């Protein structure tokens, strides 16, 4: 149990360092098109992940006002679709 907690703490520290690096770089990325490219690449990368690509996203009723259709959707396909739409 202790080793599992240590692994979790190390993982959290690693994620916090990565987030700090992203925040430091944010001021260096001034071009809107470059930010969109980063987002598109990230969405495509994440959508290809096996755990995520097999995931489901349930969109409840009353989300039509936000442009989403109610139902059970494949998360990987949805993320890849968003990447395609952002790229155009």
Secondary structure, 3 states (H helix, E strand, C coil): CHHHHHHHHHHHHHHHHHHHHHHHHHCCCCCHHHHHHHHHHHHHHHHHCHHHHCCEEEECCCCHHHCCCCEEEEHHHHHHHHHHHHHC
